[in-house]
Amino acid sequence: MSHREVLDDGSIDLAKDGCSFVFRRLRPGAVLVTIAGRDTGSLGDAPLTSCTRSSCAISPAPGRSRSSSTSAR
């Protein structure tokens, strides 16, 4: 059975069979993925599906709005 948890900072942690994927939204359009352990495929497509269906892929980071995020030039 896989384990899915939303962490205090809004990151999503998916784990199963000694492998963990943590998705942390850095800003709109930027997600940091940290993988620990050995990925044997036991989670299937759940890590990618979870991130694309969640707000981590499309929403602004906590405390930021889309209008306040600008790129430095």
C-alpha positions in Angstrom: 0.0 0.0 0.0 1.3 3.4 -0.9 1.4 6.4 1.5 0.5 9.9 0.4 0.9 12.8 2.8 0.6 16.6 2.4 3.4 18.1 4.5 3.2 21.3 6.6 4.9 23.3 3.8 2.4 22.0 1.3 4.8 19.5 -0.3 3.4 16.2 -1.3 5.1 13.0 -0.1 4.4 9.7 -1.8 6.1 6.6 -0.5 6.0 2.8 -1.0 8.4 -0.1 -0.6 11.4 2.0 0.6 11.0 4.7 -2.1 9.8 8.2 -1.5 8.9 11.1 -3.9 8.5 14.6 -2.4 7.1 17.3 -4.6 7.7 20.8 -3.4 6.4 23.8 -5.3 9.1 26.5 -5.6 7.1 29.0 -7.7 4.5 28.8 -10.4 5.8 26.5 -13.1 8.7 25.2 -10.9 8.5 22.0 -8.8 11.4 20.4 -6.9 11.2 16.6 -6.9 13.3 14.8 -4.4 13.5 11.0 -4.7 14.9 8.9 -1.9 15.5 5.1 -1.9 15.2 2.8 -4.9 12.4 3.3 -7.3 11.3 -0.2 -8.4 8.2 1.0 -10.1 5.9 0.0 -7.2 4.2 3.4 -7.3 3.5 3.1 -11.0 2.5 6.5 -12.5 1.2 7.8 -9.1 4.1 10.3 -8.5 3.6 12.1 -11.8 -0.2 11.8 -11.7 -0.3 13.2 -8.2 1.8 16.2 -9.0 0.0 17.1 -12.2 -3.4 16.8 -10.5 -2.4 18.7 -7.5 -1.9 22.4 -7.0 1.9 22.0 -6.9 2.0 22.1 -10.7 -0.2 25.1 -11.3 -0.7 27.2 -8.2 1.5 29.9 -6.9 3.7 29.1 -3.9 2.3 30.0 -0.5 2.4 33.7 0.1 2.8 34.6 -3.6 0.3 35.5 -6.2 0.7 35.1 -10.0 0.9 38.9 -10.4 3.8 39.2 -7.9 5.9 36.5 -9.6 8.2 38.1 -12.2 11.4 36.9 -13.7 14.6 38.8 -13.1 16.2 40.1 -16.3 
